[in-house]
Amino acid sequence: MSSANIVETSAKADWADQFCKVMAWAVLTLLLFVSAGTLVDILLRAFTSYTVRGLFELNGLFMAIIVAGLSGLVFVRHLNIRMDVMKVVAGRNQTAVHLVCEIAEVLVFGWLAASLLFRAMDAQEYGEKTMVVGWHTAGWWAVAGVLMSLAVLTVLIQTVKHWYALCRDRGYAQPGFWRGALVTVGTIAVCAVLTVLFINEDSSPGMQASMAFLVLYLLIAAQIPIGVSLMLVGVASLALTMGGEQALVVSQNEVGRALTSMDMAAIPLFLLMGNFATWAGLSGDIFNSGTALLGSRRGGLAMASVLGCGGFGAICGSSIATTATFGKVAFIEMERRNYAHSLAAGCIAAGGTLGALIPPSVVLIVYCVVVEQSIQIAFQAALVPGLLALTMYVLAIFVSVRLKPSLAPDVEEFNWPVARAALIKAWRPVLLFALVLGGLYGGIFTTQEAASVGALLAFLFAISTKGFTLEKFKASLVDTAINAGAIYVIFIGANIFASFMSFTDIAQLVLSIIDIETMPNWLILFGLVVFYLLLGTVFDTLAAVLVTTPLVVPLILGMNYDLIWWGVVTLSLVEIGMITPPLGMNVFVMRSVVGDRLPLSTIFRGVTPFLVADLIRVILLTSFPIITMWLPSVLSSN
């Protein structure tokens, strides 16, 4: 995720930032209480014949308020997901780019708040009530709308202050300002012209869809945040083809559906779980246990790092966070034991990609909600491919140190008492895995219930850890709010854009261009594999999956392949792109952790064996779908 640092004043000292942080603290604390209510319901179901009446629909309304309250932070800090594709063209002075992006963000954020307020008005007008307990919903929607409107007003005031500071300090006179302004504003102007000329009632559905995608990619290239670009194109296209009222109705429906979705509610909960687990030191427990077991072998510390990345990635669900965390924990230890820098950095950068594949995966949750597939089955399907990736990475290290012994130090004597002590100390992550994944695979928990249990358990681990303070608790909430807010923005934007695409009959358009009756399936799959590998080098994982889903899903369904299988394959491909030269994101994260002492070429050289393992794994997953779908079939039959 990129940020726009426009003013010299620190964000921490900014009143707007403080206001949005307080809202985020409040609503995410409320989320913990909602999770506690979910846990009570689970226990009542397990040990009595009672349950909390109407909890599911009430939790959905609580989530609308929670998401509305946390969303301001990602806008006030300008941390929505964006791509820096045209940064070189715009020049080093990015002030104009950031200021234009701020205006786009305010417009979209305001539209979201307006959608909520109109949703509240409609609920009041039609007397909308919850089905089980019969509570009126208008008040809930009104609270969500007011919270988001306050955040919008805060961001608007901040934006006006930034533009005023530009004029007052004559920032427009700085070298390179007008170059960036010309590139960004010029691109937006071209997009506006294309939209008005080709996306209207007189254009054919194929022309509308093609132009919508072209305009979308131009905006993304111009560094407009991806979720914001999706929403701008989606709303504008709906308004031009069906009218402004219909665009508002679609926006209301999509915003309401996203904010009350209990499947999506698992995302902030899993993010909370990952943050609390980090502060509780679970990454250290996982790494230390792996080191104690494998550290005595040649290359054992690198293997332990990969296993640790897989284990911690299953907790936090983020490739970047896993790479950054283990970059700090494991690299120094491998350097101290005279591991080659290439292997030490490469195994962590590659191991970090496991974070988005091994369940629970945040990106997989979003994908399943978009394509309307079971999250539980998707998590089951992702487990074997995730373990396969883990095993092949360990084998890649084994082969590398065998072929080139200088990469790792000599074998050390195995110390069983130390290993046993480390394994015993790792009881916390083991318990967390057992409850969350065991409950999911065993059918005991829904996805949201598993996330609630995991967040509460990780919170208990954190508060029982020496040194966990109120400030660290607040930092966990802030990090969760920023990441969850960015995910919700791009999810809502993708749904609004997909709504417009459904009116253009995009599925038929894609199938008319790529004739699956005459073109071999293997050739289509090969093209998609190459496409996603390239896309993963420059796109954020979530963005890559959501932006391309409307185009690719018709092909997968047309070839009679399973969407869950394809979701796992897609996630694997995009994650491989994160370590693929020359723009692998995880490699740059690893470089930021180790600093200038390690050139990028060394890290890219270190990930080469893992790329080879990845390519073999992709061939296996695409050639033998049973690898992915075997576990769901076994669990469903039982």
C-alpha positions as CSV (number, residue, x, y, z in Angstrom):
1,M,0.0,0.0,0.0
2,S,1.3,3.4,-0.9
3,S,0.8,6.6,1.2
4,A,0.7,10.2,0.3
5,N,2.8,12.3,2.7
6,I,1.6,15.7,1.6
7,V,2.3,18.0,4.5
8,E,5.3,18.2,6.8
9,T,3.2,17.9,9.9
10,S,3.3,14.5,11.3
11,A,0.1,12.5,11.0
12,K,0.3,11.7,14.7
13,A,0.0,15.4,15.5
14,D,-2.8,16.0,13.0
15,W,-6.2,16.6,14.7
16,A,-8.0,14.9,11.8
17,D,-5.9,11.8,12.2
18,Q,-6.5,11.8,16.0
19,F,-10.3,12.1,15.5
20,C,-10.4,9.1,13.1
21,K,-8.1,7.1,15.4
22,V,-10.5,7.6,18.3
23,M,-13.4,6.5,16.1
24,A,-11.4,3.4,15.1
25,W,-10.5,2.6,18.7
26,A,-14.1,2.8,19.7
27,V,-15.7,0.7,17.0
28,L,-13.0,-2.0,17.1
29,T,-13.3,-2.2,20.8
30,L,-17.0,-2.7,20.1
31,L,-16.0,-5.5,17.6
32,L,-14.3,-7.3,20.5
33,F,-17.5,-7.2,22.5
34,V,-19.4,-8.4,19.5
35,S,-16.9,-11.3,19.3
36,A,-17.5,-12.1,22.9
37,G,-21.2,-12.3,22.2
38,T,-20.5,-14.7,19.4
39,L,-18.4,-16.8,21.7
40,V,-21.3,-16.9,24.3
41,D,-23.6,-18.1,21.5
42,I,-21.1,-20.8,20.5
43,L,-20.9,-22.0,24.1
44,L,-24.7,-22.0,24.6
45,R,-25.1,-24.1,21.4
46,A,-22.4,-26.5,22.5
47,F,-23.5,-27.1,26.1
48,T,-27.2,-26.2,26.2
49,S,-30.3,-26.1,24.0
50,Y,-30.3,-22.3,24.0
51,T,-28.9,-19.7,21.6
52,V,-28.7,-16.0,21.4
53,R,-31.9,-15.1,19.5
54,G,-31.4,-13.0,16.4
55,L,-27.6,-12.7,16.9
56,F,-26.6,-13.1,13.3
57,E,-28.7,-10.2,12.0
58,L,-27.8,-8.0,14.9
59,N,-24.1,-8.7,14.4
60,G,-24.6,-7.6,10.8
61,L,-26.0,-4.2,11.9
62,F,-23.2,-3.9,14.4
63,M,-20.7,-4.5,11.6
64,A,-22.2,-1.7,9.5
65,I,-21.5,0.7,12.4
66,I,-18.0,-0.8,13.0
67,V,-16.9,-0.6,9.3
68,A,-18.3,3.0,9.0
69,G,-16.4,4.0,12.1
70,L,-13.0,2.5,11.1
71,S,-13.1,3.6,7.4
72,G,-12.1,7.2,8.1
73,L,-8.5,6.3,9.1
74,V,-7.6,4.8,5.7
75,F,-8.8,8.0,3.9
76,V,-7.3,10.5,6.3
77,R,-3.9,8.9,6.0
78,H,-4.4,8.2,2.3
79,L,-3.5,4.6,2.6
80,N,-5.9,3.2,0.1
81,I,-4.3,0.5,-2.1
82,R,-2.8,2.1,-5.2
83,M,-0.2,1.2,-7.9
84,D,2.7,3.5,-8.8
85,V,2.8,2.4,-12.5
86,M,3.1,6.0,-13.8
87,K,5.2,7.4,-11.0
88,V,8.2,7.6,-13.2
89,V,6.3,9.5,-15.9
90,A,4.8,11.9,-13.3
91,G,8.2,12.7,-11.9
92,R,9.8,12.8,-8.5
93,N,7.6,15.7,-7.3
94,Q,4.4,13.8,-6.4
95,T,2.6,16.7,-4.6
96,A,0.1,17.4,-7.5
97,V,-0.6,13.7,-7.9
98,H,-1.3,13.3,-4.2
99,L,-3.6,16.4,-4.1
100,V,-5.6,15.2,-7.1
101,C,-5.9,11.8,-5.5
102,E,-7.2,13.4,-2.3
103,I,-10.0,15.1,-4.2
104,A,-11.0,11.7,-5.8
105,E,-10.9,10.0,-2.4
106,V,-13.1,12.7,-0.8
107,L,-15.7,12.3,-3.7
108,V,-15.8,8.6,-3.3
109,F,-15.9,8.7,0.5
110,G,-18.7,11.2,0.4
111,W,-20.6,9.0,-2.0
112,L,-20.3,6.1,0.4
113,A,-21.6,8.2,3.3
114,A,-24.5,9.5,1.2
115,S,-25.4,5.9,0.3
116,L,-25.6,5.0,3.9
117,L,-27.7,8.0,4.8
118,F,-30.1,7.3,1.9
119,R,-30.2,3.7,3.1
120,A,-31.3,4.9,6.5
121,M,-34.0,7.1,4.9
122,D,-35.3,4.2,2.9
123,A,-35.3,1.9,6.0
124,Q,-37.3,4.5,7.9
125,E,-39.8,5.1,5.0
126,Y,-40.5,1.4,4.5
127,G,-40.4,0.5,8.2
128,E,-37.6,-2.0,7.7
129,K,-37.2,-4.4,10.6
130,T,-34.9,-7.3,11.5
131,M,-36.6,-10.7,10.8
132,V,-36.1,-12.4,14.1
133,V,-36.3,-9.8,16.9
134,G,-38.2,-7.3,14.9
135,W,-36.0,-4.3,15.6
136,H,-36.2,-1.3,13.3
137,T,-33.0,-0.9,11.3
138,A,-33.2,2.8,10.3
139,G,-31.5,3.9,13.5
140,W,-28.6,1.5,13.0
141,W,-28.1,2.7,9.4
142,A,-28.4,6.3,10.6
143,V,-25.6,5.8,13.2
144,A,-23.4,4.3,10.5
145,G,-24.2,7.1,8.1
146,V,-23.5,9.8,10.7
147,L,-20.1,8.2,11.7
148,M,-19.0,8.0,8.1
149,S,-20.2,11.5,7.4
150,L,-18.2,12.9,10.3
151,A,-15.2,11.1,8.9
152,V,-15.9,12.5,5.4
153,L,-16.1,16.0,6.8
154,T,-12.8,15.5,8.6
155,V,-11.1,14.3,5.4
156,L,-12.7,17.2,3.5
157,I,-11.3,19.8,5.9
158,Q,-7.9,18.2,5.8
159,T,-8.0,18.2,1.9
160,V,-8.9,21.9,1.9
161,K,-6.1,22.7,4.3
162,H,-3.6,20.9,2.0
163,W,-4.7,22.9,-1.0
164,Y,-4.6,26.1,1.0
165,A,-1.1,25.2,2.1
166,L,-0.1,24.6,-1.5
167,C,-1.3,28.1,-2.5
168,R,0.1,29.8,0.6
169,D,3.6,28.3,0.3
170,R,3.7,28.5,-3.5
171,G,4.2,24.7,-3.7
172,Y,3.1,24.9,-7.3
173,A,6.3,26.8,-8.1
174,Q,8.5,23.8,-7.0
175,P,10.3,22.0,-9.8
176,G,8.3,19.1,-11.2
177,F,5.0,20.1,-9.8
178,W,3.3,20.9,-13.1
179,R,4.7,17.8,-14.7
180,G,3.0,15.6,-12.2
181,A,-0.2,17.7,-12.4
182,L,-0.2,17.5,-16.2
183,V,0.2,13.7,-16.2
184,T,-2.5,13.0,-13.6
185,V,-5.0,15.6,-14.6
186,G,-4.4,14.9,-18.3
187,T,-5.1,11.2,-17.7
188,I,-8.2,11.9,-15.8
189,A,-9.4,14.2,-18.6
190,V,-8.8,11.5,-21.2
191,C,-10.8,9.1,-19.0
192,A,-13.7,11.6,-18.6
193,V,-13.9,12.1,-22.4
194,L,-13.8,8.3,-23.1
195,T,-16.5,7.7,-20.5
196,V,-18.8,10.4,-21.8
197,L,-18.3,9.4,-25.5
198,F,-18.4,5.7,-25.3
199,I,-20.2,4.7,-22.1
200,N,-23.8,5.8,-22.8
201,E,-27.1,4.4,-23.9
202,D,-26.2,4.7,-27.6
203,S,-23.1,2.5,-27.3
204,S,-23.2,-1.3,-27.6
205,P,-22.7,-3.4,-24.4
206,G,-19.3,-4.6,-25.8
207,M,-18.1,-1.0,-26.3
208,Q,-19.4,0.0,-22.8
209,A,-17.5,-2.9,-21.1
210,S,-14.3,-2.4,-23.1
211,M,-14.2,1.4,-22.4
212,A,-15.0,0.8,-18.7
213,F,-12.0,-1.5,-18.3
214,L,-9.8,0.9,-20.3
215,V,-10.8,3.9,-18.2
216,L,-10.3,1.9,-15.0
217,Y,-6.8,0.8,-15.9
218,L,-5.9,4.4,-17.0
219,L,-7.0,5.7,-13.6
220,I,-5.2,3.0,-11.7
221,A,-2.0,3.8,-13.8
222,A,-2.4,7.5,-12.9
223,Q,-2.1,6.4,-9.2
224,I,-5.7,6.9,-8.3
225,P,-6.4,4.3,-5.5
226,I,-7.7,1.1,-7.0
227,G,-10.9,1.0,-4.9
228,V,-11.6,4.7,-5.6
229,S,-11.0,4.0,-9.4
230,L,-13.4,1.1,-9.3
231,M,-16.1,3.1,-7.6
232,L,-15.7,6.2,-9.8
233,V,-15.9,4.2,-13.1
234,G,-18.7,2.0,-11.8
235,V,-20.9,4.8,-10.5
236,A,-20.2,7.1,-13.5
237,S,-21.0,4.2,-16.0
238,L,-24.2,3.3,-14.2
239,A,-25.3,7.0,-14.1
240,L,-24.6,7.5,-17.8
241,T,-26.3,4.3,-19.0
242,M,-29.1,3.9,-16.5
243,G,-29.5,7.3,-14.7
244,G,-28.2,8.8,-11.5
245,E,-31.1,7.4,-9.4
246,Q,-30.2,3.8,-10.4
247,A,-26.5,4.4,-9.7
248,L,-27.5,5.5,-6.2
249,V,-29.7,2.5,-5.7
250,V,-27.0,0.1,-6.8
251,S,-24.5,1.9,-4.5
252,Q,-26.9,1.6,-1.5
253,N,-27.4,-2.1,-2.1
254,E,-23.7,-2.8,-2.5
255,V,-22.6,-0.7,0.4
256,G,-25.3,-2.2,2.7
257,R,-24.5,-5.7,1.6
258,A,-20.7,-5.3,2.1
259,L,-21.0,-3.7,5.5
260,T,-23.5,-6.2,6.9
261,S,-21.8,-9.3,5.4
262,M,-20.8,-11.7,8.2
263,D,-18.4,-13.4,5.8
264,M,-16.6,-10.0,5.3
265,A,-16.8,-9.5,9.1
266,A,-14.2,-12.2,9.4
267,I,-11.6,-9.9,7.8
268,P,-11.2,-7.3,10.5
269,L,-11.4,-10.1,13.1
270,F,-8.6,-12.1,11.5
271,L,-6.5,-8.9,11.1
272,L,-7.0,-8.3,14.8
273,M,-6.0,-11.8,15.5
274,G,-2.8,-11.3,13.6
275,N,-1.9,-8.0,15.3
276,F,-2.5,-9.4,18.8
277,A,-0.6,-12.5,17.9
278,T,2.4,-10.3,16.8
279,W,2.4,-8.4,20.0
280,A,2.1,-11.6,22.0
281,G,5.3,-12.9,20.4
282,L,3.7,-15.9,18.6
283,S,6.0,-15.3,15.6
284,G,9.0,-15.8,17.9
285,D,7.5,-19.0,19.4
286,I,7.0,-20.5,15.9
287,F,10.4,-19.5,14.7
288,N,12.2,-20.7,17.9
289,S,10.4,-24.1,17.8
290,G,11.4,-24.6,14.2
291,T,14.9,-23.5,14.8
292,A,15.2,-25.9,17.8
293,L,14.0,-28.8,15.6
294,L,15.8,-28.0,12.3
295,G,18.6,-25.6,13.2
296,S,21.2,-28.3,13.6
297,R,20.8,-29.4,10.0
298,R,22.6,-27.8,7.1
299,G,20.2,-25.1,6.0
300,G,18.0,-25.9,8.9
301,L,17.6,-22.3,10.0
302,A,16.4,-21.3,6.5
303,M,13.9,-24.3,6.6
304,A,12.7,-23.1,10.0
305,S,12.2,-19.6,8.6
306,V,10.1,-20.9,5.8
307,L,8.0,-23.1,8.2
308,G,7.7,-20.1,10.5
309,C,6.5,-17.9,7.7
310,G,3.9,-20.5,6.9
311,G,2.7,-20.8,10.5
312,F,2.7,-17.1,11.1
313,G,1.1,-16.4,7.8
314,A,-1.7,-18.7,8.7
315,I,-2.3,-16.4,11.7
316,C,-1.9,-12.9,10.1
317,G,-3.0,-13.7,6.5
318,S,-0.7,-11.1,5.0
319,S,2.3,-11.8,2.8
320,I,3.9,-8.4,3.4
321,A,3.3,-8.6,7.2
322,T,4.8,-12.1,7.3
323,T,7.9,-11.0,5.3
324,A,8.4,-7.9,7.4
325,T,8.0,-9.8,10.7
326,F,10.3,-12.7,9.9
327,G,12.7,-10.3,8.2
328,K,13.3,-8.8,11.6
329,V,13.2,-12.1,13.6
330,A,15.0,-14.6,11.3
331,F,17.5,-12.7,9.1
332,I,19.7,-11.5,11.9
333,E,19.9,-15.0,13.4
334,M,20.9,-16.5,10.0
335,E,23.4,-13.8,9.5
336,R,24.9,-14.5,12.9
337,R,25.3,-18.1,12.0
338,N,27.0,-17.3,8.7
339,Y,24.3,-18.1,6.3
340,A,24.7,-16.6,2.8
341,H,22.8,-13.4,2.6
342,S,21.1,-14.5,-0.6
343,L,19.6,-17.6,1.0
344,A,18.7,-15.8,4.3
345,A,16.9,-13.0,2.5
346,G,15.5,-15.2,-0.3
347,C,13.9,-17.8,2.0
348,I,12.1,-15.1,4.0
349,A,10.8,-13.2,1.0
350,A,9.6,-16.5,-0.6
351,G,8.2,-17.8,2.7
352,G,6.2,-14.6,3.1
353,T,4.1,-15.5,0.1
354,L,2.7,-18.4,2.1
355,G,0.8,-15.8,4.2
356,A,-2.0,-15.3,1.8
357,L,-2.4,-18.9,0.7
358,I,-2.4,-21.0,3.9
359,P,-5.8,-20.5,5.6
360,P,-7.3,-18.4,7.0
361,S,-6.6,-16.2,4.0
362,V,-8.1,-12.7,3.8
363,V,-7.8,-12.5,0.0
364,L,-9.5,-15.9,-0.3
365,I,-12.4,-14.7,1.9
366,V,-13.0,-11.7,-0.4
367,Y,-12.7,-13.8,-3.6
368,C,-15.3,-16.3,-2.3
369,V,-17.7,-13.5,-1.3
370,V,-17.4,-11.9,-4.8
371,V,-17.9,-15.2,-6.7
372,E,-20.4,-16.5,-4.2
373,Q,-18.6,-19.6,-3.2
374,S,-18.3,-21.3,0.3
375,I,-15.4,-19.8,2.3
376,Q,-15.2,-22.9,4.4
377,I,-14.8,-25.2,1.4
378,A,-12.2,-22.7,0.0
379,F,-10.2,-22.9,3.2
380,Q,-10.3,-26.6,3.0
381,A,-9.2,-26.5,-0.6
382,A,-6.3,-24.2,0.1
383,L,-4.8,-26.3,2.9
384,V,-3.1,-29.0,0.7
385,P,-1.7,-26.5,-1.9
386,G,-0.4,-24.4,1.0
387,L,1.3,-27.4,2.6
388,L,2.6,-28.4,-0.8
389,A,4.1,-24.9,-1.2
390,L,5.7,-25.2,2.2
391,T,7.1,-28.7,1.5
392,M,8.6,-27.6,-1.9
393,Y,10.2,-24.6,-0.3
394,V,11.9,-26.8,2.3
395,L,13.0,-29.1,-0.5
396,A,14.4,-26.1,-2.5
397,I,16.5,-25.2,0.5
398,F,17.7,-28.8,0.9
399,V,18.7,-29.1,-2.7
400,S,20.4,-25.7,-2.8
401,V,22.6,-26.3,0.2
402,R,23.5,-29.8,-1.2
403,L,24.5,-28.3,-4.5
404,K,26.2,-25.3,-2.9
405,P,27.3,-26.1,0.7
406,S,28.8,-22.6,1.1
407,L,25.2,-21.2,1.4
408,A,24.8,-22.6,4.9
409,P,27.2,-23.4,7.8
410,D,28.2,-27.0,8.8
411,V,25.8,-29.3,10.6
412,E,25.6,-28.7,14.4
413,E,24.8,-31.2,17.2
414,F,21.1,-31.7,17.8
415,N,20.1,-30.7,21.3
416,W,16.9,-32.5,22.3
417,P,16.3,-30.8,25.7
418,V,16.4,-27.4,24.0
419,A,14.1,-28.6,21.2
420,R,11.6,-30.1,23.6
421,A,11.6,-26.8,25.7
422,A,11.0,-24.8,22.5
423,L,8.1,-27.0,21.4
424,I,6.5,-26.8,24.8
425,K,6.8,-23.0,24.7
426,A,5.0,-23.0,21.3
427,W,1.8,-24.2,22.8
428,R,0.1,-20.8,22.2
429,P,0.2,-20.9,18.3
430,V,-0.6,-24.6,18.4
431,L,-3.7,-23.9,20.4
432,L,-4.7,-21.0,18.2
433,F,-4.3,-23.1,15.0
434,A,-6.2,-26.0,16.6
435,L,-9.2,-23.9,17.6
436,V,-9.5,-21.7,14.5
437,L,-8.6,-24.2,11.7
438,G,-9.9,-27.3,13.6
439,G,-13.2,-25.6,14.3
440,L,-13.5,-24.5,10.6
441,Y,-12.6,-27.9,9.1
442,G,-14.6,-29.7,11.6
443,G,-17.7,-27.7,10.8
444,I,-18.0,-26.5,14.4
445,F,-17.5,-22.8,13.5
446,T,-18.6,-20.6,10.7
447,T,-15.9,-18.4,9.2
448,Q,-16.9,-15.4,11.3
449,E,-17.2,-17.5,14.5
450,A,-13.7,-18.9,13.9
451,A,-12.4,-15.4,13.4
452,S,-14.1,-14.2,16.6
453,V,-12.6,-17.1,18.7
454,G,-9.2,-16.5,17.1
455,A,-9.3,-12.7,17.8
456,L,-10.4,-13.2,21.4
457,L,-7.8,-15.9,22.1
458,A,-5.0,-13.9,20.5
459,F,-6.1,-10.9,22.6
460,L,-5.9,-13.0,25.8
461,F,-2.4,-14.1,24.8
462,A,-1.4,-10.4,24.2
463,I,-2.7,-9.0,27.5
464,S,-1.0,-11.9,29.3
465,T,2.3,-11.1,27.7
466,K,4.8,-8.9,29.6
467,G,5.2,-5.5,28.0
468,F,1.8,-5.4,26.3
469,T,0.5,-1.9,27.0
470,L,-2.5,0.2,26.2
471,E,-0.5,1.9,23.5
472,K,0.3,-1.4,21.8
473,F,-3.4,-2.3,22.1
474,K,-4.3,1.0,20.3
475,A,-1.6,0.3,17.7
476,S,-3.2,-3.1,17.0
477,L,-6.6,-1.4,16.5
478,V,-5.1,1.3,14.2
479,D,-3.3,-1.2,12.0
480,T,-6.5,-3.3,11.8
481,A,-8.6,-0.3,10.9
482,I,-6.2,0.8,8.1
483,N,-6.0,-2.6,6.5
484,A,-9.6,-3.5,6.9
485,G,-10.7,-0.1,5.7
486,A,-8.6,-0.4,2.5
487,I,-10.0,-3.9,1.9
488,Y,-13.6,-2.8,2.3
489,V,-13.1,0.2,-0.1
490,I,-11.7,-2.0,-2.9
491,F,-14.4,-4.7,-2.2
492,I,-17.3,-2.2,-2.4
493,G,-15.7,-0.6,-5.5
494,A,-15.3,-3.9,-7.2
495,N,-18.9,-4.8,-6.5
496,I,-20.3,-1.6,-7.9
497,F,-18.1,-2.0,-10.9
498,A,-19.2,-5.6,-11.3
499,S,-22.8,-4.5,-11.1
500,F,-22.3,-2.3,-14.2
501,M,-20.4,-5.2,-15.9
502,S,-23.4,-7.5,-15.3
503,F,-25.6,-5.1,-17.3
504,T,-23.2,-5.2,-20.2
505,D,-23.3,-9.0,-20.2
506,I,-19.5,-9.2,-19.9
507,A,-19.6,-13.0,-19.7
508,Q,-20.9,-13.3,-23.2
509,L,-18.5,-10.7,-24.5
510,V,-15.5,-12.5,-23.1
511,L,-16.7,-15.8,-24.5
512,S,-17.2,-14.3,-27.9
513,I,-13.6,-13.0,-28.0
514,I,-12.1,-16.2,-26.6
515,D,-13.9,-19.2,-28.3
516,I,-13.6,-22.0,-25.8
517,E,-15.1,-24.4,-28.3
518,T,-12.2,-24.1,-30.7
519,M,-9.3,-23.0,-28.5
520,P,-7.7,-25.8,-26.3
521,N,-8.3,-25.4,-22.6
522,W,-4.7,-25.9,-21.8
523,L,-3.8,-22.9,-24.0
524,I,-6.3,-20.7,-22.3
525,L,-5.0,-21.7,-18.9
526,F,-1.4,-21.2,-20.0
527,G,-2.3,-17.6,-21.1
528,L,-4.1,-17.0,-17.7
529,V,-1.1,-18.3,-15.8
530,V,1.4,-16.0,-17.6
531,F,-1.1,-13.1,-17.2
532,Y,-1.4,-13.5,-13.5
533,L,2.3,-14.1,-13.0
534,L,3.0,-10.7,-14.7
535,L,0.2,-9.0,-12.9
536,G,1.4,-10.2,-9.5
537,T,4.7,-8.3,-10.0
538,V,3.0,-4.9,-10.0
539,F,-0.4,-5.4,-8.4
540,D,-1.4,-5.9,-4.8
541,T,-2.7,-9.4,-4.4
542,L,-6.3,-8.4,-3.5
543,A,-6.4,-5.8,-6.3
544,A,-5.1,-8.3,-8.9
545,V,-7.8,-10.8,-7.9
546,L,-10.7,-8.4,-7.8
547,V,-9.9,-6.3,-10.8
548,T,-9.7,-9.3,-13.1
549,T,-12.4,-11.5,-11.7
550,P,-15.2,-10.2,-14.0
551,L,-13.1,-11.1,-17.0
552,V,-11.7,-14.4,-16.0
553,V,-14.6,-16.1,-14.2
554,P,-16.7,-16.5,-17.4
555,L,-13.8,-18.4,-19.0
556,I,-13.4,-20.7,-16.0
557,L,-17.1,-21.5,-15.9
558,G,-17.2,-21.9,-19.6
559,M,-14.5,-24.5,-19.4
560,N,-16.4,-26.2,-16.6
561,Y,-13.7,-25.7,-14.0
562,D,-14.4,-25.2,-10.3
563,L,-14.3,-21.6,-9.1
564,I,-12.7,-22.6,-5.8
565,W,-10.0,-24.5,-7.5
566,W,-9.3,-21.5,-9.7
567,G,-9.3,-19.1,-6.7
568,V,-6.6,-21.2,-5.1
569,V,-4.6,-21.3,-8.4
570,T,-5.0,-17.5,-8.9
571,L,-3.9,-16.8,-5.4
572,S,-0.8,-19.0,-5.9
573,L,0.0,-17.2,-9.1
574,V,-0.3,-13.7,-7.8
575,E,1.8,-14.6,-4.7
576,I,4.5,-16.0,-7.0
577,G,4.5,-12.6,-8.8
578,M,5.4,-11.0,-5.4
579,I,8.9,-12.5,-5.7
580,T,9.3,-12.4,-9.4
581,P,11.9,-10.0,-10.9
582,P,12.0,-7.1,-11.5
583,L,9.2,-5.8,-9.3
584,G,8.5,-8.5,-6.8
585,M,6.8,-6.7,-3.8
586,N,8.1,-9.0,-1.1
587,V,11.6,-8.6,-2.3
588,F,11.3,-4.8,-1.8
589,V,9.8,-5.4,1.6
590,M,12.7,-7.6,2.6
591,R,15.1,-4.9,1.3
592,S,13.4,-2.3,3.4
593,V,13.9,-4.5,6.5
594,V,17.6,-5.3,5.9
595,G,18.5,-1.9,4.6
596,D,21.2,-0.8,2.1
597,R,23.7,-3.5,3.2
598,L,21.9,-6.0,0.9
599,P,21.4,-5.1,-2.8
600,L,18.2,-6.1,-4.6
601,S,20.1,-8.4,-6.9
602,T,21.3,-10.5,-4.0
603,I,17.7,-11.0,-2.8
604,F,16.4,-11.8,-6.3
605,R,19.2,-14.4,-6.6
606,G,18.1,-15.9,-3.3
607,V,14.5,-16.4,-4.4
608,T,15.5,-18.1,-7.6
609,P,15.3,-21.7,-6.2
610,F,11.9,-20.9,-4.7
611,L,10.6,-19.6,-8.1
612,V,11.7,-22.9,-9.7
613,A,9.7,-24.7,-6.9
614,D,6.8,-22.4,-7.5
615,L,6.6,-23.1,-11.2
616,I,6.7,-26.9,-10.6
617,R,3.8,-26.4,-8.1
618,V,1.8,-24.3,-10.5
619,I,2.1,-27.0,-13.2
620,L,0.9,-29.6,-10.6
621,L,-2.0,-27.5,-9.4
622,T,-3.2,-26.7,-12.9
623,S,-2.6,-30.2,-14.3
624,F,-4.2,-32.1,-11.4
625,P,-7.1,-30.1,-9.8
626,I,-7.7,-33.1,-7.5
627,I,-4.7,-31.8,-5.4
628,T,-6.8,-28.8,-4.5
629,M,-10.3,-30.4,-4.3
630,W,-9.3,-33.7,-2.6
631,L,-9.6,-32.5,1.0
632,P,-13.1,-30.8,0.5
633,S,-14.4,-33.9,-1.2
634,V,-13.1,-36.1,1.7
635,L,-14.5,-33.8,4.4
636,S,-17.9,-33.4,2.6
637,S,-18.3,-37.2,2.3
638,N,-17.7,-37.6,6.0
